Amino acid sequence: MKRIAALAAVIIGLIAIPTAAMASTGSSGDSGSGSGYGTTVQLQPRECHVRFHRVHHHHAKRYFEWWQNGRKHTTVYCPFPKKIPPPPPDRCRLQTLTFSVAAHSSALTEVSGPQLSPTEQFIYNGNTYTIMSVNPGADQFTAFVNNLLFTNNSGAAITNATGTIVNCPI
């Protein structure tokens, strides 16, 4: 009989705690404006600090400690899992460059693509070209291939050639 009475008291106590907590968070007819509505809560970082406790002469036991609601807590595990960091941005971004070159000319004309800058490199027809000078007003640039100035000596104009720019920041 005493056990049943104790169990009933525990159940009533457990039911009363959430009810009392909800009653204390409500407001008396306030719509959210005005002074005195709500409470201010000091936000604390959600992280644990690793500590060690010496158990025997050469053995140490690890534990975690953190602060919550102004109280210091310690456990054998951290209740705040670490956030997974976002993946790093892509180091290399491939972009397409479309250009044309007149016959017997060394000036390449950009048809479409990103804004070019000197020392940028692009790959066209299996070769790596390095942009040496850019004339943004005329959408023209010059490029070196194999340490030589590229000149279209094929006799025919190259139109709408597509190259791939590889941007890899250092």
C-alpha positions in Angstrom: 0.0 0.0 0.0 2.8 2.4 0.8 4.4 1.6 -2.5 1.3 2.5 -4.4 0.9 5.8 -2.5 4.6 6.6 -3.2 4.2 5.8 -6.9 1.1 7.9 -7.2 2.9 10.8 -5.5 5.8 10.5 -8.0 3.4 10.4 -11.0 1.5 13.5 -9.8 4.7 15.3 -9.1 6.0 14.5 -12.7 2.7 15.7 -14.2 2.7 18.9 -12.1 6.3 20.0 -13.1 5.6 20.5 -16.9 2.2 22.1 -16.0 3.8 24.6 -13.7 6.6 25.4 -16.1 4.1 26.1 -18.9 2.0 28.3 -16.7 5.0 30.4 -15.8 6.0 31.1 -19.4 2.6 32.6 -20.4 1.6 36.2 -20.3 -1.4 37.9 -18.7 -3.1 39.1 -21.9 -0.1 40.9 -23.3 0.2 40.7 -27.1 3.9 40.9 -27.1 4.3 44.7 -27.0 5.0 46.7 -23.9 7.5 46.5 -21.1 8.0 43.5 -19.0 7.0 40.9 -21.6 9.2 37.8 -21.6 12.5 37.3 -20.0 16.0 38.0 -21.1 18.2 34.9 -21.3 22.0 35.1 -21.5 23.1 32.9 -24.3 26.0 30.7 -23.6 28.2 28.9 -26.1 27.1 25.3 -26.7 30.5 23.6 -26.4 32.3 21.3 -24.0 35.8 21.6 -22.7 37.8 18.5 -22.3 39.4 17.9 -18.9 41.3 15.0 -17.4 41.1 13.6 -13.9 44.0 11.5 -12.5 42.6 8.2 -11.4 45.8 6.3 -10.5 49.4 7.1 -10.6 49.8 7.0 -14.4 46.2 6.8 -15.6 43.9 9.7 -16.4 40.2 9.7 -17.0 38.7 12.1 -19.5 35.5 14.1 -18.8 33.7 17.1 -20.2 32.6 20.2 -18.5 30.3 23.0 -19.7 28.1 25.8 -18.3 24.4 26.0 -18.6 22.0 28.4 -16.9 24.9 29.7 -14.8 25.8 26.2 -13.5 28.8 24.1 -14.2 28.1 20.6 -15.4 30.4 17.6 -15.9 29.8 14.3 -17.7 31.8 11.6 -19.4 30.4 12.6 -22.8 29.6 16.0 -24.4 25.9 16.5 -24.8 26.5 19.1 -27.5 27.7 17.4 -30.6 30.1 19.3 -32.8 28.6 20.9 -35.8 29.8 19.4 -39.1 31.7 22.2 -40.9 30.6 23.1 -44.4 32.7 21.6 -47.2 35.5 23.9 -48.3 34.8 25.9 -51.5 36.0 24.3 -54.7 39.6 25.1 -55.1 39.5 24.9 -58.9 36.6 26.1 -61.0 36.4 25.3 -64.7 35.0 28.0 -67.0 34.5 28.0 -70.7 36.1 30.6 -73.0 35.0 31.1 -76.5 37.3 33.1 -78.8 38.1 33.8 -82.5 41.4 34.6 -84.2 41.8 36.1 -87.6 44.3 34.6 -90.1 47.9 35.5 -89.6 47.0 37.4 -86.3 48.2 37.1 -82.8 45.2 39.0 -81.3 42.5 36.6 -80.0 39.0 38.1 -79.7 36.9 36.9 -76.8 33.4 35.9 -77.9 32.1 34.8 -74.5 33.4 33.8 -71.2 34.6 35.3 -67.9 36.6 38.5 -67.5 40.2 37.7 -68.4 43.3 38.7 -66.6 47.0 38.3 -67.4 48.8 35.1 -66.3 45.5 33.2 -66.4 45.8 29.9 -68.2 43.4 28.1 -70.5 43.5 24.8 -72.3 42.7 24.7 -76.1 43.3 21.9 -78.5 45.5 20.0 -76.0 47.9 22.9 -75.3 48.0 25.2 -72.3 47.9 28.9 -73.2 48.9 31.7 -70.8 47.2 35.1 -71.3 49.8 37.8 -71.4 47.9 41.0 -72.2 44.2 42.0 -72.2 42.5 44.8 -74.0 39.1 44.9 -72.4 37.7 47.7 -74.6 38.2 45.6 -77.7 37.6 42.2 -76.0 41.0 41.1 -77.3 43.9 39.4 -75.6 47.3 37.8 -76.5 48.5 34.5 -75.3 51.7 32.5 -75.1 51.9 28.8 -75.8 55.2 26.9 -75.2 56.9 30.2 -74.2 56.1 31.7 -77.7 53.5 34.3 -78.7 50.6 32.5 -80.3 50.0 33.5 -83.9 47.4 31.9 -86.2 49.7 30.9 -89.1 47.2 28.2 -90.5 46.0 30.5 -93.2 42.3 30.3 -92.1 40.5 32.2 -89.4 39.6 30.3 -86.2 36.0 31.1 -85.3 34.2 30.2 -82.1 37.0 28.1 -80.6 36.2 26.8 -77.1 38.9 26.6 -74.4 38.7 25.7 -70.7 40.0 28.2 -68.1 41.2 26.6 -64.9 41.1 29.0 -62.0 43.0 27.6 -59.0 43.5 30.3 -56.3 46.7 29.9 -54.3 
